[in-house]
Amino acid sequence: PAPAAAAAAAAATSVQITLASPPGAEELLLDPGAGASLCFDYINNGSCTRLRTGGACKYRHLSRTHPDVLADRIRQGKLNPAAAAQLLAQAQAGGGGGGGGGGSA
């Protein structure tokens, strides 16, 4: 499993995001981990302007239904815990969450 994980990490770090990339392509990037802040541009708009214009983005590009995104929205008072639990259950049941489009984080 270790070589497979290394190959996946190498593939994730070689992803190049451009204006022509499909929506949600940012989620293919390697997640820098919980210590990094969320990319609100991506969460709110479904794309990261920094990446799509050739720049670098040090923030996390997670789906709207990722537990860390939901927790952040609860902390900000933009989502109540019951609604967050419902979104998480839908995502785990295959309802997805897709890119960050819509809503606000």
N, C-alpha and C positions, 0 to 999 in steps of 0.2 A: 504493500500500500504506500510506503514512503516514496518510491519512485513515481507513482501515479500522482501523488500530492504535489511533488516537485514539478512535474510536467504541467499540472493544472495551474500552479502558481506562475510558472514561466509563461504560459499562454495568456494568463490574465494580465500580466505586466506588459505584454507586448501588444495589447489592444490599443488601437489608435482611434480616437473618437474625432469625427469631423462633422461638418454641417450635413453631409450626406449619410451619416450613420442612422440606422433605424431608431425610432423612439425606444427609450429604455436601455440602449446599448451601454450606458454608463454603469449599469448594474453588473456588467461583465468584468469590470475593473476589480482588482484585488482590494478587499476591504482593509483599510489601515487599522481597524480595531476600535473598540469602544472608547479608547482614550482620545480619538479624533472627533472633532465636531461634525455635525451633519451638514451637508450641502443643501442649504435652504432653496437655492435657485433650482436645483434638481427636484427636490421634494415638492416645491410649489408649482413648478412649471413643466416638469417631466423631461427637462434637459438642462445640462450644465453649460452655460454660456462660455465659461473659461475653457472647458475642454473642446467645445465645438468651434471655437475660434483659434484653436491651435495652442492654447495656453495650458498650464498645469493647474490641477486642483488638488489640494491636500485633504479635502473633506470627504466624508463618507457619502456614497451614492446608493441609497437603499430604497426599496419599494415603500409605498405609502403604508403598507400593512406590516412592515418589519416591526418587531416588538420594540426596538429602540426608538423608532419614529413615533409609534403610538405612545410610548412613555413620555417622550418629549412634548407631544401635543397635550397630554394630560397635565403635565407640569405647567404648561403655559395657559391652561384653562380653556383650550380650544376643543377639547374632547372630554367627555365624561368617561369614567372607567367602564360603565356598562356598555357604552357604544364601542369602546376600544376592544372589549372582550368579544363582542359580536363580530367586529371586523377581523380580529385575529382568528376566530373560529371559522369564518367564511374562507379566509385565506388558507388555513390548514386543510379545509375540506375540498380545496381545489378551486375556490372562487378567485384565486390569484390576488393581485394587487397591482400588478403591472408597474409601469413607470410612476413617477411622482406626480403626474398631471392632476390638476384640479385641487380643490381644497386649499388649506393653508396650514403651514407647520409652525 
